[in-house]
Amino acid sequence: MIGAPHLTFALDTPGVSKGHLVVPKGADSEALLLPVLSLNKGEGPRLLVTAGCHGNELEGPIVARRLLDWLPDAQKCGKVIIVPVLNPPAAQAWSRNSPVDGLNLNRVFPGRADGPLSERIADAVSRILLPMVDTVFDLHGFGPRWEFAPASTTHPIADADLMRKTLQVAEAFKLPVTLIWDGPDTRGMFDTWAQSQGKVFICAELGGGTVDSDVLMIAETAVRNALISLGIIEGEIVWPTFRQQRSSRTLRTLPSDLLKSPARGIFEPRCSVLDEIKQGDLIGIVHPMDPWSSSSTDIRAPSTSIVCGLRSGEHVDADEAVALIARPVNL
């Protein structure tokens, strides 16, 4: 018999409480304990902060841990639930997918109680934590193989009022980019499931490549800004500096804006993140593995746009993404 997911402590206890969300054992693993911190200052916004959905995206867990240092004293009202690492097996393996079942946790929501471990994690979060909150901040990075402008993101939402509220919170982060991401396949994603339940959900993509102090400072400042906008803490909004700029723009990307390599080779970027490019501008070059067998291939901008993400210069396979572009949204 499969047990039910549960918390080892009461979330409604005033003040600071900590314990675990118990993900029941299944055919592929024993029970899993997800560390959970609850900050309860009574009436007000109800927020869930998660990180570590993908084990090779390290910025989120670090920022979530930093919150534990100052948020208990700074919080003025409301309830905040923090889960620093949603997917411990993937984090321990430093892999995007779980080494237990090979699944991407962010493609299996709302999960299944009798499914593999990733689906049981999603089920526990969906059934136990999500109903307790109004807003979710899910902290990601774009992965170690990409350079990416820090961005607060959302997918398009059919509910116009929820879309308006979500964009308002996303823009409150004051990250360099607020991105409306019209991806090709959003089935099973944490955000689309939460939004279907009426929740405001922000996926913060906090950079890519290596973790460095500048990116972490930008990320922590952005989360602080969002907490101020919700009224959970008091303070002044600070615009993070990225690439010697203090600015934020709202962009939209379409499925066709994820540019892919036509062949296997070595990708050489020829522009930088946040560059404004025109149709036909050179974004990068794919060099063949065998320089005598074929010529290099240019990757050019299909339209006037802004570069959001670039694959770090490395080997790529045919049909593998090398760049993400977007264009301004007139709200």
MOQUI-V820204 format. One record per helix or strand of 2 or more residues. SS is the DSSP state (H for helix, E for strand). FROM is the first residue (numbers start at 1). TO is the last residue. Records with the same first field share a line. If there is no record, write none. Layout:
SS = FROM-TO, FROM-TO
This chain:
E = 6-7, 15-23, 32-41, 46-51, 78-83, 135-140, 146-148, 151-154, 177-181, 200-205, 249-253, 258-260, 265-269, 276-277, 282-288, 297-300, 305-311, 315-316, 321-328
H = 58-74, 88-93, 105-107, 117-132, 160-172, 190-196, 213-230, 255-257
